[in-house]
Amino acid sequence: MSSGITTAEGVAREPGARRRQVVMALAFVGAAIAIYAPVLYYMALHWKAVDDYSHGFLIVPLALYFAWEKRAELARAEIRGSWWGLLPLGLATFTLTVGRLGVELMNLRVSFVLTLIGLTLLLLGRQVFRVLWFPLFFLFLMVPLPQSLVNVVAFPLQLLAADMAVDVLFWLEIPALREGNIIHLANAQLFVAEACSGLRSLMALITLGVVFAYFFRKSLVERAVIVLSAIPIAILVNAFRVALTGVLTAWYGEKMAGGVIHETQGLFTFGLAFLLLLGEAWLLQQGRRLLRRRPPGAPA
């Protein structure tokens, strides 16, 4: 006679046992949130303080929505705890220890997501994990990159944006000279700062690409192409933004390089990047339809 209590290799078949297993899993998740509360609090402060990661406030609500959308599949999934959950839990413990010893915030924050993945596998099992893997891994997008990595990535992006912008200015016959991340114009100097590296739009566009691909594309290949293409699209659009700033500054003066006009350009170019992403998705869809179309005279 089954007691209704399941271990990591047990199966919850009775409704009451299943409910107890889910409640236990939620209790452990709640305990993990309480333990990691200081880490999560300072991560939210990071989202608020650094515009590059302001999209972090949307990640958790979106992940919860993705999980809620799978409620029918979750109701059918067998709850069979798996010892495989100990692997991500062990990795979470390791990254937490390294983060504490090295005062490395990214490790602390990644440890929380790994803990959620491990608890899902350990207490609810592989079938439930297969349903929830996307919302769980989507949470990694809320983790800000370490500043050391940002410094390595941002400066080459600044130079690339400045170089591409100068090429556009030359094409428009506007005199310009690039010196590092500074663009010299006839009437002003443009400093392509870290905020203009495109990292902010890159992170936001990748997140937007993941959400769009999840909702509107079923093919794994199309999803991967859309998400990966967000990187070159963000780089090109950011270079266009820097070039646009250079053109406006050359024509109307240095006041065009800052203030409300500069921020409006940012919104406009991000909208342009999203439109390019939508256009690419449409082209992929049309290409898939052409491949599926039967040749003339083919038997039905």
Helices and strands as residue ranges (DSSP letters): E 11-12, H 15-35, H 37-49, G 51-53, H 56-69, H 71-76, E 79-80, G 83-85, H 86-102, H 105-119, I 120-124, H 126-138, G 139-142, H 147-171, E 176-179, E 182-185, E 189-191, G 194-196, H 199-216, H 220-252, G 254-257, H 259-292
